[in-house]
Amino acid sequence: MPKKKKWFKAGKPLNWKSSDSQKTRRESALKSRSGKLLPAARALQALANVTKDKDTARKARADAIYFYAQHEKQKDRMK
């Protein structure tokens, strides 16, 4: 049986660990993306989509949703 190809090419590391507290995870993700909410949300969503660990997927998805919501709030304030 041929070895499976990895189709996902990870970019810049998140420095995000599912074992960290919620606050630490979100700070790490945001810092890894230079404080930008949307890139942090997209990176976490990508992680949630490719991981096989259910706990990691759940936490990454929750953090991504948080960053998407914060981005929307920030956009609304700029109008």
Wavefront OBJ file of the C-alpha trace (Angstrom):
o trace
v 0.000 0.000 0.000
v 1.505 3.388 -0.974
v 2.286 5.950 1.696
v -0.369 8.661 1.998
v 0.555 12.109 0.783
v 0.059 15.021 3.123
v -2.003 17.559 1.242
v -1.913 20.305 3.878
v 1.122 22.576 3.848
v 1.412 24.313 7.188
v 2.675 27.862 7.160
v 4.139 29.809 10.026
v 3.969 27.926 13.367
v 1.182 28.920 15.757
v 2.973 28.060 19.028
v -0.485 26.914 20.120
v -0.968 23.913 22.416
v -4.336 22.435 23.296
v -3.040 21.716 26.816
v -2.573 25.452 27.522
v -5.263 27.610 29.080
v -7.705 29.397 26.810
v -6.058 32.753 27.473
v -2.555 31.430 26.741
v -3.690 29.674 23.552
v -5.313 32.799 22.199
v -2.361 35.026 23.121
v 0.038 32.608 21.420
v -2.051 32.397 18.256
v -2.445 36.155 18.052
v 1.238 36.801 18.706
v 2.231 34.300 16.012
v 0.219 36.307 13.473
v 1.550 39.749 14.504
v -1.628 40.632 16.394
v -3.888 40.229 13.365
v -7.231 38.610 14.160
v -8.239 37.231 10.769
v -4.964 35.381 9.991
v -5.009 33.897 13.496
v -8.605 32.710 12.996
v -7.783 31.192 9.611
v -4.721 29.364 10.944
v -6.722 27.903 13.831
v -9.550 26.888 11.498
v -7.018 25.116 9.270
v -5.613 23.318 12.313
v -9.095 22.265 13.398
v -9.803 20.922 9.911
v -6.694 18.754 9.600
v -6.064 17.410 13.102
v -7.200 13.944 14.085
v -7.290 14.763 17.804
v -10.872 15.640 18.749
v -9.887 17.779 21.745
v -7.437 19.821 19.663
v -10.011 20.248 16.894
v -12.684 21.406 19.359
v -10.399 23.931 21.062
v -8.899 25.220 17.803
v -12.371 25.677 16.315
v -13.586 27.516 19.437
v -10.579 29.835 19.341
v -11.067 30.424 15.608
v -14.717 31.357 16.160
v -13.631 33.748 18.925
v -11.126 35.473 16.598
v -13.671 35.657 13.741
v -16.144 37.331 16.129
v -13.499 39.771 17.377
v -12.606 40.611 13.771
v -16.255 41.322 12.973
v -16.552 43.602 16.023
v -13.408 45.435 14.978
v -14.789 45.878 11.439
v -18.078 47.249 12.796
v -16.256 49.785 14.981
v -14.357 51.098 11.966
v -17.557 51.936 10.037
l 1 2 3 4 5 6 7 8 9 10 11 12 13 14 15 16 17 18 19 20 21 22 23 24 25 26 27 28 29 30 31 32 33 34 35 36 37 38 39 40 41 42 43 44 45 46 47 48 49 50 51 52 53 54 55 56 57 58 59 60 61 62 63 64 65 66 67 68 69 70 71 72 73 74 75 76 77 78 79
